[in-house]
């Protein structure tokens, strides 16, 4: 008899996944536990890089499996108002791509579980191009990053980018969307490594009360195209969403709702007490999401 876990977890070896990173190792660990992963997103430098360091520690200690660090950008077209405001705040405080990489380096030097958590840099391509692709990849790898998602870079334009990233042992992660045909999903999966990031809905980022009715169908279509783990993002904000994704996805990406908590706690008080209050709230949110990923509909059945 075919078990749930047999359907959901495969070898996790995509066409380009010839490298082993903390990301692939973490998904292998999740597979062994029959557990859905939780991937929180925060905008690096909102409200400061020191605050982001505190937030990463709180998220890791709460059970986050992978952390996405958003690189602030002046024209974040794929992002909704919550993350747009976070980017504006970070840019006003002087955050650059180089400073985000220094944040990654500081994370790796911590004496906590955060030092080993997989880190994905979520960026638009322009800051990477401005730094220089080779210089960026070398610096990101040296700092301790594990993967990169350039949200506005298409597979057709990515060959050189992927080669440079893989040469520096960095996963190249790409986005699939509800509007992607089966052949397009296959093309996206073939150039991806680490995991396939599947957008749950059309439009920009932002927390929603419910998930799209056609999301299960989209996940089944994506599953048929790849052996990579599939992470679902855009609109994921509540434990109930994680439960709905159980049996379908391998991880849930939670972004805007966490960024909104940071804004709420630090918008009028970016003192240490405000930062600690935000960190505590982030930890509570991730613990509740992680619990949903360990129980109920989200619990995978692991083959003996």
C-alpha positions in Angstrom: 0.0 0.0 0.0 1.3 3.5 -0.8 1.5 5.7 2.2 1.1 9.5 2.5 4.7 10.0 3.1 5.6 7.9 0.0 3.6 10.3 -2.2 4.9 13.5 -0.6 8.6 12.9 -0.1 10.8 11.7 -2.9 14.5 11.6 -3.3 14.6 15.4 -3.3 17.0 15.3 -6.2 16.1 17.8 -9.0 17.9 18.0 -12.3 20.3 20.6 -11.0 20.4 19.6 -7.3 23.9 18.2 -7.5 25.0 20.2 -4.4 24.2 19.5 -0.7 23.3 22.4 1.5 21.8 23.0 4.9 18.5 23.3 2.9 18.5 19.8 1.4 19.7 18.3 4.7 16.9 20.0 6.6 14.2 18.7 4.2 15.7 15.2 4.5 15.4 15.6 8.3 11.8 16.7 7.9 11.1 13.7 5.7 12.5 11.3 8.3 10.2 12.9 10.9 7.2 13.0 8.6 6.8 16.7 9.3 5.9 19.8 7.4 8.6 22.6 7.5 7.9 26.2 8.5 9.9 28.9 6.6 9.5 32.4 8.1 10.4 35.5 6.1 11.6 38.8 7.5 12.9 41.8 5.8 16.6 42.2 6.8 17.2 45.6 8.6 13.6 46.2 9.6 13.8 48.2 11.9 17.6 47.5 12.1 20.1 44.8 11.4 20.7 44.2 15.1 16.9 43.7 15.5 16.9 41.3 12.6 19.6 39.3 14.4 17.4 39.1 17.5 14.5 38.0 15.4 16.4 35.2 13.6 17.4 33.8 17.0 13.8 33.9 18.2 12.6 32.2 15.0 15.2 29.5 15.1 14.7 28.7 18.8 10.9 28.5 18.1 11.4 25.8 15.6 11.7 27.5 12.2 13.2 25.1 9.6 14.6 27.6 7.1 14.7 31.4 7.3 14.2 33.7 4.4 16.0 37.0 4.7 14.5 39.7 2.4 17.0 42.1 0.9 15.3 45.5 0.9 14.7 47.0 -2.6 13.4 50.3 -3.7 10.9 48.9 -6.2 9.5 45.6 -4.7 6.8 44.9 -7.3 6.0 41.4 -6.1 5.4 42.5 -2.6 2.3 43.8 -0.9 2.1 47.0 1.2 3.3 45.3 4.4 6.6 44.2 3.0 6.9 47.3 0.9 6.8 49.4 4.1 9.4 47.1 5.7 11.7 47.6 2.7 11.3 51.3 3.0 12.2 51.3 6.7 15.2 49.1 6.1 16.5 51.3 3.2 16.1 54.4 5.3 18.2 52.8 8.0 21.0 52.3 5.4 20.6 48.6 4.7 22.4 47.3 1.6 23.0 43.9 0.2 26.5 43.9 1.5 25.2 44.7 5.0 22.7 41.8 4.7 25.5 39.5 4.0 27.3 40.7 7.1 24.1 39.9 9.0 24.3 36.3 7.7 27.9 36.1 8.9 26.9 37.3 12.4 24.2 34.7 12.5 26.7 31.9 11.7 28.9 33.2 14.6 26.1 32.9 17.2 26.2 30.4 20.0 22.6 29.2 19.5 20.5 27.0 17.2 20.3 30.0 14.7 24.0 29.4 13.8 23.0 26.3 11.8 19.6 27.2 10.4 19.4 27.2 6.6 19.2 30.7 5.2 17.7 31.8 1.9 18.4 35.3 0.6 15.2 36.6 -1.0 16.1 39.4 -3.3 15.3 41.2 -6.5 18.0 40.7 -9.2 19.0 44.3 -9.4 21.0 44.5 -6.1 22.8 41.2 -7.1 23.6 42.6 -10.5 24.9 45.8 -9.0 27.2 44.0 -6.7 28.4 41.7 -9.5 27.2 38.1 -9.7 30.5 36.4 -9.0 31.3 38.8 -6.2 27.9 38.3 -4.7 27.9 34.5 -4.9 31.4 34.3 -3.3 30.5 36.7 -0.6 27.1 35.0 0.1 28.7 31.6 0.3 31.6 32.9 2.5 29.1 34.6 4.9 27.2 31.3 5.3 24.1 31.7 3.1 22.6 28.5 1.7 20.3 29.6 -1.2 19.1 32.6 -3.2 15.7 33.4 -4.6 15.8 36.2 -7.2 12.1 36.8 -7.5 12.2 38.7 -10.8 14.7 36.4 -12.6 13.2 34.0 -15.1 14.5 30.5 -15.9 15.3 31.6 -19.5 17.7 34.3 -18.2 19.2 32.3 -15.4 21.8 29.9 -16.9 24.8 32.0 -16.0 23.4 32.9 -12.6 22.7 29.3 -11.7 26.2 28.2 -12.7 27.8 30.8 -10.6 25.6 30.1 -7.6 26.2 26.3 -7.8 29.9 26.8 -8.2 29.7 28.4 -4.7 27.5 25.7 -3.3 24.4 27.9 -3.2 20.9 26.6 -4.1 19.1 28.5 -6.8 15.4 28.7 -5.9 12.7 29.7 -8.4 9.0 30.6 -8.2 6.1 28.6 -9.7 2.7 30.3 -9.9 -1.0 29.3 -10.3 -0.8 30.7 -13.9 2.1 28.4 -14.8 1.2 25.6 -17.2 2.4 22.0 -16.5 5.2 22.4 -19.0 6.2 25.7 -17.4 6.2 24.2 -13.9 8.4 21.5 -15.2 10.8 24.0 -16.7 10.9 26.0 -13.4 11.5 22.8 -11.4 14.3 21.6 -13.7 16.4 24.8 -13.0 15.6 24.8 -9.2 17.6 23.3 -6.4 16.9 23.2 -2.7 13.2 23.4 -3.1 10.5 24.7 -5.4 8.7 27.8 -4.1 5.1 27.7 -5.2 3.0 30.9 -5.0 -0.4 30.0 -3.7 -2.3 32.8 -5.5 -1.9 35.5 -8.2 -1.0 39.0 -7.1 1.5 40.3 -4.5 2.5 39.0 -1.0 0.1 39.5 1.9 -1.6 37.7 4.7 -5.1 36.2 3.8 -7.9 34.7 5.8 -8.2 31.6 3.6 -6.3 29.7 0.9 -7.4 29.5 -2.7 -9.8 26.7 -3.5 -7.6 25.6 -6.4 -4.4 25.3 -4.4 -4.6 21.5 -3.9 -4.9 21.1 -7.7 -1.9 23.4 -8.2 0.1 21.4 -5.7 -0.7 18.1 -7.4 0.3 19.6 -10.8 3.6 20.8 -9.3 4.2 17.5 -7.6 3.9 15.6 -10.9 6.8 17.7 -12.3 9.5 17.4 -9.7 11.1 15.4 -6.9 12.1 18.6 -5.1 10.4 19.6 -1.9 7.6 22.1 -2.5 7.2 25.1 -0.3 4.0 27.2 -0.5 4.0 30.9 0.2 1.9 34.1 -0.4 -1.1 34.3 1.9 0.0 31.7 4.5 -0.5 33.2 8.0 -2.4 30.9 10.4 -2.0 27.4 11.8 -5.2 26.4 10.0 -3.5 27.1 6.7 -0.6 24.8 7.6 -3.1 22.1 8.4 -4.8 22.5 5.1 -1.5 22.1 3.4 -0.7 18.9 5.2 -0.5 15.9 2.9 0.1 18.3 0.0 3.2 20.5 0.5 6.5 20.0 2.2 6.8 23.4 3.8 4.8 26.6 4.4 6.4 30.1 3.9 5.0 32.7 6.3 6.0 36.3 5.6 3.7 39.3 5.6 1.9 38.3 8.9 5.3 38.2 10.7 6.5 41.4 9.1 3.2 43.0 10.3 3.9 41.9 13.8 7.4 43.5 13.7 5.8 46.7 12.4 3.1 46.7 15.1 5.7 46.1 17.9 8.4 48.5 16.7 6.6 51.1 14.6 6.4 53.5 17.4 9.0 52.0 19.7 12.2 50.6 18.1 13.9 50.5 21.5 15.3 47.3 22.8 12.0 46.6 24.6 10.1 47.0 21.4 12.4 44.7 19.6 12.2 42.1 22.3 8.5 42.3 22.3 8.4 41.7 18.6 10.9 38.8 18.9 8.6 37.2 21.6 5.6 37.5 19.3 7.4 36.0 16.3 8.5 33.1 18.4 4.9 32.5 19.6 3.6 32.6 16.0 6.2 30.2 14.7 5.7 27.7 17.6 2.0 27.6 16.8 2.6 27.1 13.1 5.2 24.4 13.8 2.7 22.6 16.1 0.2 22.6 13.2 3.0 21.1 11.1 3.6 18.3 13.5 0.0 17.2 14.1 -3.4 16.7 12.6 -3.7 16.9 8.8 -0.1 18.0 8.4 1.4 15.0 10.0 3.0 12.7 7.4 3.0 9.0 7.7 6.5 7.8 7.6 7.3 4.4 6.1 8.9 2.0 8.5 
